[in-house]
Amino acid sequence: MSDLKTSIIEKNNALLCPEKIKIFNAIGIDLVIGKRQGPYIYDVDGKKLIDLHLNGGTFNLGHCPEPILEALNQAIQMGLDIGNHHFPSAQRGLLAEKLVALTPGDMKAVVFASGGSEAVDVAIKSARHATNRRKIISIDQGFHGRTGLSGSVGNTKNAQFFLSDTPQFSVTVPFNDLEKMETALKAKDAAAVILETIPATMGFPMPEQNYLSCVKTLCEKYGALYIADEIQTGLGRSGKLWAIEHYGVAPDILVTAKGLSGGIYPMAAALLNQRAGEWLHQDGFAHISTFGGSEIGCYIARKVLDIVSDPALLQRVDTISAYLLTRLKALQTTHPFLLEIRQNGFISGLKFDGEMAGIEMSKALYDNGIWAMFSGYDLSVIQFKPYMYTDKRLVDKIIDIMEKAMNQCRAGSTT
Ligand SMILES: Cc1ncc(COP(=O)(O)O)c(C=O)c1O
């Protein structure tokens, strides 16, 4: 290991994330990202990796995408900066207009945030204000962020760790279980159901075809709002701009973040329909975010939306992800270690045979030139998320590495 890498790790170990470093070290992964370009990241000591983690879709368009860097330069040339959230802004208006135009659900308002968790907080606050109810229903293995409110829904461990859990107001039910969902909603005291369209941290299990639309119908029946968390699944990865479009749901609130940044400048938003956005007419200061809707970020996010809503790119996602699926299925016939392929466009989770097999595969892939992260709530799964410009050659390269990694894991488990 170079002196440079050692000193970076030491500094981070002392001041930032000792436990994280320990965990990745135990697995045998000591990545410190240096150069980055397109689908590739490079360790500071030179190791080249195909990035199939993409930081949850932050790098949908790859690392340092040329059009986004150009947009950043243009924004700077135009004299933009963070802006002042107290006053009307041309850039915020233009981005809000575009987001509303591209989103199902008759959205009438946009609240910008500096990250996904904050945007989820806005969604929860909006639903509570609109319904005058406190309870939020989510799924057992859901993940919606780490701030006070966003961390209080989904998997309960997050909130318990910081003693910020509120079990009386946060109810979880199993994914794809409509009966339990209806039982939770029946008391008519829920402000909202919040669902990732395809739950990432659970390992991307696919919603049964009618599940999400039935949940929406139940929400309407019992007076709760439907919050679609599209932070990982949105922005074109599924071959449609929002994954929720595959399931015929018009949400009351939609939350987006990560990829909206182009991987360059933070940006997140909660889109609200008439009912959810009513509070904006009552108290304009009820949610304040200095960095939310920064003007440089708005300019970049508009460019991102232009790119990811382009029908030609969405078609390409369909075509290449279908090719990827064919290649993965072929691999599965010779490697039953690959138990399950979960896929919708470039959103995929691969489940392997063994409780910790996702971790083993993350390490084996890392050794062979791919960074793909295991799922936090199901360690038998890896999140497998190629960037949107993936071509057949890159798929072939990925499949070659997959095969090597699986052979390595199999050899490891039989010796
Ligand atoms: C589905 C989902 N929702 C919310 C969040 C929180 O976003 P952020 O990390 O930008 O606060 C994440 C982050 O990983 C996520 O995956």
The ligand as an SDF file (V2000), in Angstrom:
LIG
                    3D

 16 16  0  0  0  0  0  0  0  0999 V2000
  -34.2820    4.5220   -1.0940 C   0  0  0  0  0  0  0  0  0  0  0  0
  -33.5290    5.5910   -0.3680 C   0  0  0  0  0  0  0  0  0  0  0  0
  -34.2060    6.5830    0.2310 N   0  0  0  0  0  0  0  0  0  0  0  0
  -33.5620    7.5730    0.8880 C   0  0  0  0  0  0  0  0  0  0  0  0
  -32.1780    7.6110    0.9710 C   0  0  0  0  0  0  0  0  0  0  0  0
  -31.4890    8.7500    1.6880 C   0  0  0  0  0  0  0  0  0  0  0  0
  -30.8230    9.5520    0.7710 O   0  0  0  0  0  0  0  0  0  0  0  0
  -29.5470   10.4310    1.2380 P   0  0  0  0  0  0  0  0  0  0  0  0
  -28.4260    9.4940    1.5310 O   0  0  0  0  0  0  0  0  0  0  0  0
  -29.2840   11.3230    0.0540 O   0  0  0  0  0  0  0  0  0  0  0  0
  -29.9690   11.2120    2.4290 O   0  0  0  0  0  0  0  0  0  0  0  0
  -31.4450    6.6010    0.3710 C   0  0  0  0  0  0  0  0  0  0  0  0
  -29.9630    6.5920    0.4630 C   0  0  0  0  0  0  0  0  0  0  0  0
  -29.2840    5.6210    0.2420 O   0  0  0  0  0  0  0  0  0  0  0  0
  -32.1240    5.5510   -0.3100 C   0  0  0  0  0  0  0  0  0  0  0  0
  -31.4550    4.5530   -0.8860 O   0  0  0  0  0  0  0  0  0  0  0  0
  1  2  1  0
  2  3  1  0
  2 15  2  0
  3  4  2  0
  4  5  1  0
  5  6  1  0
  5 12  2  0
  6  7  1  0
  7  8  1  0
  8  9  2  0
  8 10  1  0
  8 11  1  0
 12 13  1  0
 12 15  1  0
 13 14  2  0
 15 16  1  0
M  END
$$$$
